[in-house]
Amino acid sequence: EDGIRDFCLSRGLGDVYKRQEMNLTQGAVFRHFPNKEAIRQAVMNWVAEQLLKRVEKAARNAPTPLAALESMFMTHIAFVVAHPGIPRLLFSELQHHRDSPAKNLARTLVQRYRQKLADLIEAGKHAGELAPEVEPDSAAALFVGMIQGLVVQSLLAGDPEQMEAAAPGVFALFKRGIAALGPAGDQSGTATGRGQGVPCRSNSGPGVANHRVYPGDQFQTGESP
């Protein structure tokens, strides 16, 4: 049973009947699982349990909510890289319009995962680490979407390890979008805590010095920054 599950985690369910690679006969496969649906359910049970266990441990060991989000992100990516058959299994489930035990497990996993993320984001707002205007559910959806995007790109490239190479830069952009400006966050570039701003060149004529635009700056109608 463990061998069949590990094979699916590595190769996906579509190759499960290449029994010569598992040293199993067809009878041995169906002695453990009566059909493909039972295999899907067993694998999804394992994925849900192991993924949640690992990301929750990563979050607990982080010193702050923002650090916990980053640790969860990297842990999730590492989990998928180690088990490249998982995305194939999930996408095969999504192709079916009907509900199934495996699809329901996947849906429950995503819901629990996003709730964990939303709770961390709310905690980060209370700690002053994240910007007060950040909407937890939307930020959680974006977090999950970043992972899904990296997974799809790795499948197209046929190279799961490219996710690990891209993950730090992707999370850095996410972090800049939700982190608070000033001492509590990590985006402060000045003593005022307004951040570094965006460099702009005035178009009002030659000889005008370049300046920076900061979040919250106000301009009159027709005035260019």
Biotite code that builds the C-alpha atoms (Angstrom):
import biotite.structure as struc

atoms = struc.array([
    struc.Atom([0.000, 0.000, 0.000], chain_id="A", res_id=1, res_name="GLU", atom_name="CA", element="C"),
    struc.Atom([2.771, 2.444, 0.909], chain_id="A", res_id=2, res_name="ASP", atom_name="CA", element="C"),
    struc.Atom([4.579, 1.589, -2.311], chain_id="A", res_id=3, res_name="GLY", atom_name="CA", element="C"),
    struc.Atom([1.518, 2.384, -4.411], chain_id="A", res_id=4, res_name="ILE", atom_name="CA", element="C"),
    struc.Atom([0.969, 5.658, -2.561], chain_id="A", res_id=5, res_name="ARG", atom_name="CA", element="C"),
    struc.Atom([4.616, 6.671, -2.923], chain_id="A", res_id=6, res_name="ASP", atom_name="CA", element="C"),
    struc.Atom([4.490, 5.856, -6.632], chain_id="A", res_id=7, res_name="PHE", atom_name="CA", element="C"),
    struc.Atom([1.456, 8.133, -7.084], chain_id="A", res_id=8, res_name="CYS", atom_name="CA", element="C"),
    struc.Atom([3.149, 10.919, -5.122], chain_id="A", res_id=9, res_name="LEU", atom_name="CA", element="C"),
    struc.Atom([6.123, 10.657, -7.416], chain_id="A", res_id=10, res_name="SER", atom_name="CA", element="C"),
    struc.Atom([4.501, 9.985, -10.793], chain_id="A", res_id=11, res_name="ARG", atom_name="CA", element="C"),
    struc.Atom([0.793, 10.678, -10.464], chain_id="A", res_id=12, res_name="GLY", atom_name="CA", element="C"),
    struc.Atom([-2.161, 8.355, -10.701], chain_id="A", res_id=13, res_name="LEU", atom_name="CA", element="C"),
    struc.Atom([-2.062, 8.025, -14.479], chain_id="A", res_id=14, res_name="GLY", atom_name="CA", element="C"),
    struc.Atom([1.030, 5.788, -14.319], chain_id="A", res_id=15, res_name="ASP", atom_name="CA", element="C"),
    struc.Atom([-0.150, 3.612, -11.452], chain_id="A", res_id=16, res_name="VAL", atom_name="CA", element="C"),
    struc.Atom([-0.696, 0.627, -13.740], chain_id="A", res_id=17, res_name="TYR", atom_name="CA", element="C"),
    struc.Atom([2.935, 0.543, -14.832], chain_id="A", res_id=18, res_name="LYS", atom_name="CA", element="C"),
    struc.Atom([3.279, -2.182, -12.267], chain_id="A", res_id=19, res_name="ARG", atom_name="CA", element="C"),
    struc.Atom([6.677, -3.355, -13.428], chain_id="A", res_id=20, res_name="GLN", atom_name="CA", element="C"),
    struc.Atom([8.152, -0.214, -11.856], chain_id="A", res_id=21, res_name="GLU", atom_name="CA", element="C"),
    struc.Atom([6.582, -1.158, -8.520], chain_id="A", res_id=22, res_name="MET", atom_name="CA", element="C"),
    struc.Atom([7.192, -4.898, -8.811], chain_id="A", res_id=23, res_name="ASN", atom_name="CA", element="C"),
    struc.Atom([3.452, -5.502, -8.370], chain_id="A", res_id=24, res_name="LEU", atom_name="CA", element="C"),
    struc.Atom([0.897, -7.495, -10.306], chain_id="A", res_id=25, res_name="THR", atom_name="CA", element="C"),
    struc.Atom([-2.537, -6.062, -11.164], chain_id="A", res_id=26, res_name="GLN", atom_name="CA", element="C"),
    struc.Atom([-4.024, -8.395, -8.571], chain_id="A", res_id=27, res_name="GLY", atom_name="CA", element="C"),
    struc.Atom([-1.675, -7.012, -5.927], chain_id="A", res_id=28, res_name="ALA", atom_name="CA", element="C"),
    struc.Atom([-2.714, -3.439, -6.757], chain_id="A", res_id=29, res_name="VAL", atom_name="CA", element="C"),
    struc.Atom([-6.420, -4.226, -6.432], chain_id="A", res_id=30, res_name="PHE", atom_name="CA", element="C"),
    struc.Atom([-5.869, -6.271, -3.302], chain_id="A", res_id=31, res_name="ARG", atom_name="CA", element="C"),
    struc.Atom([-4.973, -3.017, -1.567], chain_id="A", res_id=32, res_name="HIS", atom_name="CA", element="C"),
    struc.Atom([-7.357, -0.730, -3.478], chain_id="A", res_id=33, res_name="PHE", atom_name="CA", element="C"),
    struc.Atom([-10.579, -1.828, -5.186], chain_id="A", res_id=34, res_name="PRO", atom_name="CA", element="C"),
    struc.Atom([-10.393, 0.937, -7.815], chain_id="A", res_id=35, res_name="ASN", atom_name="CA", element="C"),
    struc.Atom([-8.649, 4.149, -8.836], chain_id="A", res_id=36, res_name="LYS", atom_name="CA", element="C"),
    struc.Atom([-10.979, 6.259, -6.725], chain_id="A", res_id=37, res_name="GLU", atom_name="CA", element="C"),
    struc.Atom([-9.812, 4.427, -3.602], chain_id="A", res_id=38, res_name="ALA", atom_name="CA", element="C"),
    struc.Atom([-6.206, 5.157, -4.563], chain_id="A", res_id=39, res_name="ILE", atom_name="CA", element="C"),
    struc.Atom([-7.007, 8.847, -5.091], chain_id="A", res_id=40, res_name="ARG", atom_name="CA", element="C"),
    struc.Atom([-8.700, 9.047, -1.704], chain_id="A", res_id=41, res_name="GLN", atom_name="CA", element="C"),
    struc.Atom([-5.832, 7.326, 0.104], chain_id="A", res_id=42, res_name="ALA", atom_name="CA", element="C"),
    struc.Atom([-3.251, 9.589, -1.507], chain_id="A", res_id=43, res_name="VAL", atom_name="CA", element="C"),
    struc.Atom([-5.265, 12.759, -0.838], chain_id="A", res_id=44, res_name="MET", atom_name="CA", element="C"),
    struc.Atom([-5.723, 11.739, 2.796], chain_id="A", res_id=45, res_name="ASN", atom_name="CA", element="C"),
    struc.Atom([-1.969, 11.414, 3.145], chain_id="A", res_id=46, res_name="TRP", atom_name="CA", element="C"),
    struc.Atom([-1.295, 14.706, 1.336], chain_id="A", res_id=47, res_name="VAL", atom_name="CA", element="C"),
    struc.Atom([-3.775, 16.658, 3.460], chain_id="A", res_id=48, res_name="ALA", atom_name="CA", element="C"),
    struc.Atom([-2.431, 15.251, 6.707], chain_id="A", res_id=49, res_name="GLU", atom_name="CA", element="C"),
    struc.Atom([1.249, 15.659, 5.863], chain_id="A", res_id=50, res_name="GLN", atom_name="CA", element="C"),
    struc.Atom([1.052, 19.077, 4.212], chain_id="A", res_id=51, res_name="LEU", atom_name="CA", element="C"),
    struc.Atom([-0.966, 20.641, 7.036], chain_id="A", res_id=52, res_name="LEU", atom_name="CA", element="C"),
    struc.Atom([1.297, 19.063, 9.638], chain_id="A", res_id=53, res_name="LYS", atom_name="CA", element="C"),
    struc.Atom([4.419, 20.453, 7.976], chain_id="A", res_id=54, res_name="ARG", atom_name="CA", element="C"),
    struc.Atom([3.198, 23.974, 7.294], chain_id="A", res_id=55, res_name="VAL", atom_name="CA", element="C"),
    struc.Atom([1.702, 24.286, 10.792], chain_id="A", res_id=56, res_name="GLU", atom_name="CA", element="C"),
    struc.Atom([5.010, 23.193, 12.313], chain_id="A", res_id=57, res_name="LYS", atom_name="CA", element="C"),
    struc.Atom([6.837, 25.712, 10.135], chain_id="A", res_id=58, res_name="ALA", atom_name="CA", element="C"),
    struc.Atom([4.486, 28.474, 11.299], chain_id="A", res_id=59, res_name="ALA", atom_name="CA", element="C"),
    struc.Atom([4.834, 27.537, 14.983], chain_id="A", res_id=60, res_name="ARG", atom_name="CA", element="C"),
    struc.Atom([8.615, 27.703, 14.811], chain_id="A", res_id=61, res_name="ASN", atom_name="CA", element="C"),
    struc.Atom([8.676, 31.165, 13.212], chain_id="A", res_id=62, res_name="ALA", atom_name="CA", element="C"),
    struc.Atom([9.252, 34.213, 15.440], chain_id="A", res_id=63, res_name="PRO", atom_name="CA", element="C"),
    struc.Atom([6.619, 36.494, 13.871], chain_id="A", res_id=64, res_name="THR", atom_name="CA", element="C"),
    struc.Atom([3.466, 36.178, 11.730], chain_id="A", res_id=65, res_name="PRO", atom_name="CA", element="C"),
    struc.Atom([5.244, 37.474, 8.627], chain_id="A", res_id=66, res_name="LEU", atom_name="CA", element="C"),
    struc.Atom([8.123, 35.051, 9.161], chain_id="A", res_id=67, res_name="ALA", atom_name="CA", element="C"),
    struc.Atom([5.536, 32.291, 9.634], chain_id="A", res_id=68, res_name="ALA", atom_name="CA", element="C"),
    struc.Atom([3.965, 33.103, 6.258], chain_id="A", res_id=69, res_name="LEU", atom_name="CA", element="C"),
    struc.Atom([7.341, 32.916, 4.559], chain_id="A", res_id=70, res_name="GLU", atom_name="CA", element="C"),
    struc.Atom([8.206, 29.655, 6.293], chain_id="A", res_id=71, res_name="SER", atom_name="CA", element="C"),
    struc.Atom([4.859, 28.150, 5.258], chain_id="A", res_id=72, res_name="MET", atom_name="CA", element="C"),
    struc.Atom([5.400, 29.239, 1.664], chain_id="A", res_id=73, res_name="PHE", atom_name="CA", element="C"),
    struc.Atom([8.873, 27.689, 1.415], chain_id="A", res_id=74, res_name="MET", atom_name="CA", element="C"),
    struc.Atom([7.765, 24.522, 3.227], chain_id="A", res_id=75, res_name="THR", atom_name="CA", element="C"),
    struc.Atom([4.825, 24.080, 0.852], chain_id="A", res_id=76, res_name="HIS", atom_name="CA", element="C"),
    struc.Atom([7.030, 24.527, -2.205], chain_id="A", res_id=77, res_name="ILE", atom_name="CA", element="C"),
    struc.Atom([9.572, 22.019, -0.852], chain_id="A", res_id=78, res_name="ALA", atom_name="CA", element="C"),
    struc.Atom([6.751, 19.522, -0.212], chain_id="A", res_id=79, res_name="PHE", atom_name="CA", element="C"),
    struc.Atom([5.515, 19.724, -3.806], chain_id="A", res_id=80, res_name="VAL", atom_name="CA", element="C"),
    struc.Atom([9.048, 19.446, -5.201], chain_id="A", res_id=81, res_name="VAL", atom_name="CA", element="C"),
    struc.Atom([9.589, 16.314, -3.115], chain_id="A", res_id=82, res_name="ALA", atom_name="CA", element="C"),
    struc.Atom([6.294, 14.804, -4.352], chain_id="A", res_id=83, res_name="HIS", atom_name="CA", element="C"),
    struc.Atom([5.838, 15.958, -7.973], chain_id="A", res_id=84, res_name="PRO", atom_name="CA", element="C"),
    struc.Atom([2.912, 13.588, -8.544], chain_id="A", res_id=85, res_name="GLY", atom_name="CA", element="C"),
    struc.Atom([0.655, 15.660, -6.262], chain_id="A", res_id=86, res_name="ILE", atom_name="CA", element="C"),
    struc.Atom([-0.139, 18.423, -8.811], chain_id="A", res_id=87, res_name="PRO", atom_name="CA", element="C"),
    struc.Atom([-0.935, 15.824, -11.469], chain_id="A", res_id=88, res_name="ARG", atom_name="CA", element="C"),
    struc.Atom([-3.327, 14.103, -9.074], chain_id="A", res_id=89, res_name="LEU", atom_name="CA", element="C"),
    struc.Atom([-5.052, 17.366, -8.124], chain_id="A", res_id=90, res_name="LEU", atom_name="CA", element="C"),
    struc.Atom([-5.409, 18.571, -11.701], chain_id="A", res_id=91, res_name="PHE", atom_name="CA", element="C"),
    struc.Atom([-6.813, 15.223, -12.782], chain_id="A", res_id=92, res_name="SER", atom_name="CA", element="C"),
    struc.Atom([-9.460, 15.582, -10.072], chain_id="A", res_id=93, res_name="GLU", atom_name="CA", element="C"),
    struc.Atom([-10.358, 19.093, -11.193], chain_id="A", res_id=94, res_name="LEU", atom_name="CA", element="C"),
    struc.Atom([-11.089, 17.848, -14.711], chain_id="A", res_id=95, res_name="GLN", atom_name="CA", element="C"),
    struc.Atom([-14.146, 15.979, -13.406], chain_id="A", res_id=96, res_name="HIS", atom_name="CA", element="C"),
    struc.Atom([-17.314, 17.977, -12.793], chain_id="A", res_id=97, res_name="HIS", atom_name="CA", element="C"),
    struc.Atom([-18.651, 15.432, -10.354], chain_id="A", res_id=98, res_name="ARG", atom_name="CA", element="C"),
    struc.Atom([-17.736, 15.490, -6.688], chain_id="A", res_id=99, res_name="ASP", atom_name="CA", element="C"),
    struc.Atom([-15.687, 12.644, -5.304], chain_id="A", res_id=100, res_name="SER", atom_name="CA", element="C"),
    struc.Atom([-14.214, 11.811, -1.883], chain_id="A", res_id=101, res_name="PRO", atom_name="CA", element="C"),
    struc.Atom([-10.763, 12.815, -3.134], chain_id="A", res_id=102, res_name="ALA", atom_name="CA", element="C"),
    struc.Atom([-12.055, 16.099, -4.563], chain_id="A", res_id=103, res_name="LYS", atom_name="CA", element="C"),
    struc.Atom([-13.882, 16.868, -1.323], chain_id="A", res_id=104, res_name="ASN", atom_name="CA", element="C"),
    struc.Atom([-10.673, 16.199, 0.604], chain_id="A", res_id=105, res_name="LEU", atom_name="CA", element="C"),
    struc.Atom([-8.786, 18.597, -1.662], chain_id="A", res_id=106, res_name="ALA", atom_name="CA", element="C"),
    struc.Atom([-11.471, 21.257, -1.183], chain_id="A", res_id=107, res_name="ARG", atom_name="CA", element="C"),
    struc.Atom([-11.356, 20.852, 2.613], chain_id="A", res_id=108, res_name="THR", atom_name="CA", element="C"),
    struc.Atom([-7.564, 21.039, 2.567], chain_id="A", res_id=109, res_name="LEU", atom_name="CA", element="C"),
    struc.Atom([-7.606, 24.352, 0.685], chain_id="A", res_id=110, res_name="VAL", atom_name="CA", element="C"),
    struc.Atom([-10.250, 25.785, 3.035], chain_id="A", res_id=111, res_name="GLN", atom_name="CA", element="C"),
    struc.Atom([-8.295, 24.853, 6.163], chain_id="A", res_id=112, res_name="ARG", atom_name="CA", element="C"),
    struc.Atom([-5.076, 26.117, 4.625], chain_id="A", res_id=113, res_name="TYR", atom_name="CA", element="C"),
    struc.Atom([-6.562, 29.470, 3.669], chain_id="A", res_id=114, res_name="ARG", atom_name="CA", element="C"),
    struc.Atom([-8.094, 29.882, 7.124], chain_id="A", res_id=115, res_name="GLN", atom_name="CA", element="C"),
    struc.Atom([-4.676, 29.304, 8.694], chain_id="A", res_id=116, res_name="LYS", atom_name="CA", element="C"),
    struc.Atom([-3.200, 31.926, 6.389], chain_id="A", res_id=117, res_name="LEU", atom_name="CA", element="C"),
    struc.Atom([-5.979, 34.429, 7.137], chain_id="A", res_id=118, res_name="ALA", atom_name="CA", element="C"),
    struc.Atom([-5.452, 33.970, 10.888], chain_id="A", res_id=119, res_name="ASP", atom_name="CA", element="C"),
    struc.Atom([-1.713, 34.616, 10.519], chain_id="A", res_id=120, res_name="LEU", atom_name="CA", element="C"),
    struc.Atom([-2.336, 37.693, 8.380], chain_id="A", res_id=121, res_name="ILE", atom_name="CA", element="C"),
    struc.Atom([-4.772, 39.054, 10.963], chain_id="A", res_id=122, res_name="GLU", atom_name="CA", element="C"),
    struc.Atom([-2.188, 38.419, 13.684], chain_id="A", res_id=123, res_name="ALA", atom_name="CA", element="C"),
    struc.Atom([0.408, 40.257, 11.618], chain_id="A", res_id=124, res_name="GLY", atom_name="CA", element="C"),
    struc.Atom([-1.894, 43.258, 11.311], chain_id="A", res_id=125, res_name="LYS", atom_name="CA", element="C"),
    struc.Atom([-2.445, 43.352, 15.071], chain_id="A", res_id=126, res_name="HIS", atom_name="CA", element="C"),
    struc.Atom([1.315, 43.139, 15.623], chain_id="A", res_id=127, res_name="ALA", atom_name="CA", element="C"),
    struc.Atom([1.890, 46.079, 13.285], chain_id="A", res_id=128, res_name="GLY", atom_name="CA", element="C"),
    struc.Atom([3.901, 43.893, 10.919], chain_id="A", res_id=129, res_name="GLU", atom_name="CA", element="C"),
    struc.Atom([1.372, 44.003, 8.105], chain_id="A", res_id=130, res_name="LEU", atom_name="CA", element="C"),
    struc.Atom([-0.410, 46.990, 6.634], chain_id="A", res_id=131, res_name="ALA", atom_name="CA", element="C"),
    struc.Atom([-3.785, 47.662, 8.308], chain_id="A", res_id=132, res_name="PRO", atom_name="CA", element="C"),
    struc.Atom([-5.616, 47.806, 4.969], chain_id="A", res_id=133, res_name="GLU", atom_name="CA", element="C"),
    struc.Atom([-4.628, 44.245, 4.012], chain_id="A", res_id=134, res_name="VAL", atom_name="CA", element="C"),
    struc.Atom([-7.735, 42.062, 3.675], chain_id="A", res_id=135, res_name="GLU", atom_name="CA", element="C"),
    struc.Atom([-6.870, 38.638, 5.154], chain_id="A", res_id=136, res_name="PRO", atom_name="CA", element="C"),
    struc.Atom([-9.026, 36.479, 2.868], chain_id="A", res_id=137, res_name="ASP", atom_name="CA", element="C"),
    struc.Atom([-7.792, 38.223, -0.270], chain_id="A", res_id=138, res_name="SER", atom_name="CA", element="C"),
    struc.Atom([-4.161, 37.990, 0.814], chain_id="A", res_id=139, res_name="ALA", atom_name="CA", element="C"),
    struc.Atom([-4.637, 34.301, 1.642], chain_id="A", res_id=140, res_name="ALA", atom_name="CA", element="C"),
    struc.Atom([-6.133, 33.689, -1.817], chain_id="A", res_id=141, res_name="ALA", atom_name="CA", element="C"),
    struc.Atom([-3.151, 35.430, -3.409], chain_id="A", res_id=142, res_name="LEU", atom_name="CA", element="C"),
    struc.Atom([-0.736, 33.329, -1.322], chain_id="A", res_id=143, res_name="PHE", atom_name="CA", element="C"),
    struc.Atom([-2.347, 30.089, -2.525], chain_id="A", res_id=144, res_name="VAL", atom_name="CA", element="C"),
    struc.Atom([-2.497, 31.431, -6.078], chain_id="A", res_id=145, res_name="GLY", atom_name="CA", element="C"),
    struc.Atom([1.245, 32.123, -6.086], chain_id="A", res_id=146, res_name="MET", atom_name="CA", element="C"),
    struc.Atom([1.947, 28.489, -5.229], chain_id="A", res_id=147, res_name="ILE", atom_name="CA", element="C"),
    struc.Atom([-0.511, 27.265, -7.844], chain_id="A", res_id=148, res_name="GLN", atom_name="CA", element="C"),
    struc.Atom([1.115, 29.490, -10.467], chain_id="A", res_id=149, res_name="GLY", atom_name="CA", element="C"),
    struc.Atom([4.581, 28.167, -9.686], chain_id="A", res_id=150, res_name="LEU", atom_name="CA", element="C"),
    struc.Atom([3.257, 24.614, -9.838], chain_id="A", res_id=151, res_name="VAL", atom_name="CA", element="C"),
    struc.Atom([1.656, 25.114, -13.263], chain_id="A", res_id=152, res_name="VAL", atom_name="CA", element="C"),
    struc.Atom([4.818, 26.699, -14.654], chain_id="A", res_id=153, res_name="GLN", atom_name="CA", element="C"),
    struc.Atom([6.946, 23.843, -13.327], chain_id="A", res_id=154, res_name="SER", atom_name="CA", element="C"),
    struc.Atom([4.619, 21.303, -14.955], chain_id="A", res_id=155, res_name="LEU", atom_name="CA", element="C"),
    struc.Atom([4.869, 23.103, -18.289], chain_id="A", res_id=156, res_name="LEU", atom_name="CA", element="C"),
    struc.Atom([8.648, 23.196, -17.991], chain_id="A", res_id=157, res_name="ALA", atom_name="CA", element="C"),
    struc.Atom([8.858, 19.599, -16.794], chain_id="A", res_id=158, res_name="GLY", atom_name="CA", element="C"),
    struc.Atom([11.134, 20.751, -13.986], chain_id="A", res_id=159, res_name="ASP", atom_name="CA", element="C"),
    struc.Atom([9.655, 20.760, -10.451], chain_id="A", res_id=160, res_name="PRO", atom_name="CA", element="C"),
    struc.Atom([12.868, 22.115, -8.955], chain_id="A", res_id=161, res_name="GLU", atom_name="CA", element="C"),
    struc.Atom([12.450, 25.427, -10.738], chain_id="A", res_id=162, res_name="GLN", atom_name="CA", element="C"),
    struc.Atom([9.767, 26.211, -8.138], chain_id="A", res_id=163, res_name="MET", atom_name="CA", element="C"),
    struc.Atom([12.381, 26.338, -5.385], chain_id="A", res_id=164, res_name="GLU", atom_name="CA", element="C"),
    struc.Atom([14.541, 28.676, -7.454], chain_id="A", res_id=165, res_name="ALA", atom_name="CA", element="C"),
    struc.Atom([11.659, 31.072, -8.134], chain_id="A", res_id=166, res_name="ALA", atom_name="CA", element="C"),
    struc.Atom([9.950, 30.902, -4.719], chain_id="A", res_id=167, res_name="ALA", atom_name="CA", element="C"),
    struc.Atom([12.115, 33.418, -2.761], chain_id="A", res_id=168, res_name="PRO", atom_name="CA", element="C"),
    struc.Atom([11.647, 36.168, -5.327], chain_id="A", res_id=169, res_name="GLY", atom_name="CA", element="C"),
    struc.Atom([7.917, 35.537, -5.642], chain_id="A", res_id=170, res_name="VAL", atom_name="CA", element="C"),
    struc.Atom([7.423, 35.672, -1.883], chain_id="A", res_id=171, res_name="PHE", atom_name="CA", element="C"),
    struc.Atom([9.533, 38.837, -1.646], chain_id="A", res_id=172, res_name="ALA", atom_name="CA", element="C"),
    struc.Atom([7.063, 40.608, -3.963], chain_id="A", res_id=173, res_name="LEU", atom_name="CA", element="C"),
    struc.Atom([4.123, 39.343, -1.909], chain_id="A", res_id=174, res_name="PHE", atom_name="CA", element="C"),
    struc.Atom([5.842, 40.511, 1.275], chain_id="A", res_id=175, res_name="LYS", atom_name="CA", element="C"),
    struc.Atom([6.363, 44.012, -0.076], chain_id="A", res_id=176, res_name="ARG", atom_name="CA", element="C"),
    struc.Atom([2.691, 44.187, -0.945], chain_id="A", res_id=177, res_name="GLY", atom_name="CA", element="C"),
    struc.Atom([1.390, 43.354, 2.529], chain_id="A", res_id=178, res_name="ILE", atom_name="CA", element="C"),
    struc.Atom([4.108, 44.526, 4.943], chain_id="A", res_id=179, res_name="ALA", atom_name="CA", element="C"),
    struc.Atom([3.536, 47.673, 6.996], chain_id="A", res_id=180, res_name="ALA", atom_name="CA", element="C"),
    struc.Atom([5.636, 50.736, 6.285], chain_id="A", res_id=181, res_name="LEU", atom_name="CA", element="C"),
    struc.Atom([7.809, 51.906, 9.153], chain_id="A", res_id=182, res_name="GLY", atom_name="CA", element="C"),
    struc.Atom([9.622, 50.267, 12.043], chain_id="A", res_id=183, res_name="PRO", atom_name="CA", element="C"),
    struc.Atom([7.162, 47.378, 12.484], chain_id="A", res_id=184, res_name="ALA", atom_name="CA", element="C"),
    struc.Atom([7.531, 46.256, 8.882], chain_id="A", res_id=185, res_name="GLY", atom_name="CA", element="C"),
    struc.Atom([10.671, 45.801, 6.855], chain_id="A", res_id=186, res_name="ASP", atom_name="CA", element="C"),
    struc.Atom([10.022, 48.227, 4.020], chain_id="A", res_id=187, res_name="GLN", atom_name="CA", element="C"),
    struc.Atom([11.075, 51.424, 5.787], chain_id="A", res_id=188, res_name="SER", atom_name="CA", element="C"),
    struc.Atom([13.837, 53.192, 3.948], chain_id="A", res_id=189, res_name="GLY", atom_name="CA", element="C"),
    struc.Atom([13.774, 56.488, 5.831], chain_id="A", res_id=190, res_name="THR", atom_name="CA", element="C"),
    struc.Atom([13.559, 57.636, 9.384], chain_id="A", res_id=191, res_name="ALA", atom_name="CA", element="C"),
    struc.Atom([9.993, 58.795, 8.773], chain_id="A", res_id=192, res_name="THR", atom_name="CA", element="C"),
    struc.Atom([8.878, 55.268, 7.995], chain_id="A", res_id=193, res_name="GLY", atom_name="CA", element="C"),
    struc.Atom([7.344, 56.342, 4.672], chain_id="A", res_id=194, res_name="ARG", atom_name="CA", element="C"),
    struc.Atom([9.444, 53.820, 2.807], chain_id="A", res_id=195, res_name="GLY", atom_name="CA", element="C"),
    struc.Atom([11.812, 54.535, -0.058], chain_id="A", res_id=196, res_name="GLN", atom_name="CA", element="C"),
    struc.Atom([9.144, 55.811, -2.402], chain_id="A", res_id=197, res_name="GLY", atom_name="CA", element="C"),
    struc.Atom([9.101, 55.557, -6.169], chain_id="A", res_id=198, res_name="VAL", atom_name="CA", element="C"),
    struc.Atom([11.634, 57.663, -8.118], chain_id="A", res_id=199, res_name="PRO", atom_name="CA", element="C"),
    struc.Atom([9.931, 59.985, -10.625], chain_id="A", res_id=200, res_name="CYS", atom_name="CA", element="C"),
    struc.Atom([11.068, 62.696, -13.041], chain_id="A", res_id=201, res_name="ARG", atom_name="CA", element="C"),
    struc.Atom([8.992, 65.827, -13.359], chain_id="A", res_id=202, res_name="SER", atom_name="CA", element="C"),
    struc.Atom([7.683, 66.607, -16.840], chain_id="A", res_id=203, res_name="ASN", atom_name="CA", element="C"),
    struc.Atom([7.063, 70.268, -16.047], chain_id="A", res_id=204, res_name="SER", atom_name="CA", element="C"),
    struc.Atom([10.240, 71.392, -17.743], chain_id="A", res_id=205, res_name="GLY", atom_name="CA", element="C"),
    struc.Atom([14.009, 71.091, -17.797], chain_id="A", res_id=206, res_name="PRO", atom_name="CA", element="C"),
    struc.Atom([16.086, 71.766, -14.761], chain_id="A", res_id=207, res_name="GLY", atom_name="CA", element="C"),
    struc.Atom([13.528, 70.402, -12.292], chain_id="A", res_id=208, res_name="VAL", atom_name="CA", element="C"),
    struc.Atom([15.097, 67.950, -9.845], chain_id="A", res_id=209, res_name="ALA", atom_name="CA", element="C"),
    struc.Atom([13.998, 64.365, -9.670], chain_id="A", res_id=210, res_name="ASN", atom_name="CA", element="C"),
    struc.Atom([11.923, 63.473, -6.644], chain_id="A", res_id=211, res_name="HIS", atom_name="CA", element="C"),
    struc.Atom([10.193, 60.476, -5.068], chain_id="A", res_id=212, res_name="ARG", atom_name="CA", element="C"),
    struc.Atom([6.492, 59.658, -4.755], chain_id="A", res_id=213, res_name="VAL", atom_name="CA", element="C"),
    struc.Atom([5.299, 58.033, -1.513], chain_id="A", res_id=214, res_name="TYR", atom_name="CA", element="C"),
    struc.Atom([2.092, 56.148, -0.710], chain_id="A", res_id=215, res_name="PRO", atom_name="CA", element="C"),
    struc.Atom([-0.556, 58.686, 0.275], chain_id="A", res_id=216, res_name="GLY", atom_name="CA", element="C"),
    struc.Atom([0.940, 61.638, -1.606], chain_id="A", res_id=217, res_name="ASP", atom_name="CA", element="C"),
    struc.Atom([-1.779, 63.923, -2.967], chain_id="A", res_id=218, res_name="GLN", atom_name="CA", element="C"),
    struc.Atom([-1.686, 65.813, -6.290], chain_id="A", res_id=219, res_name="PHE", atom_name="CA", element="C"),
    struc.Atom([-3.943, 68.453, -7.772], chain_id="A", res_id=220, res_name="GLN", atom_name="CA", element="C"),
    struc.Atom([-5.937, 67.694, -10.925], chain_id="A", res_id=221, res_name="THR", atom_name="CA", element="C"),
    struc.Atom([-3.641, 68.022, -13.919], chain_id="A", res_id=222, res_name="GLY", atom_name="CA", element="C"),
    struc.Atom([-0.508, 67.948, -11.757], chain_id="A", res_id=223, res_name="GLU", atom_name="CA", element="C"),
    struc.Atom([2.096, 65.309, -12.544], chain_id="A", res_id=224, res_name="SER", atom_name="CA", element="C"),
    struc.Atom([4.249, 63.771, -9.832], chain_id="A", res_id=225, res_name="PRO", atom_name="CA", element="C"),
])
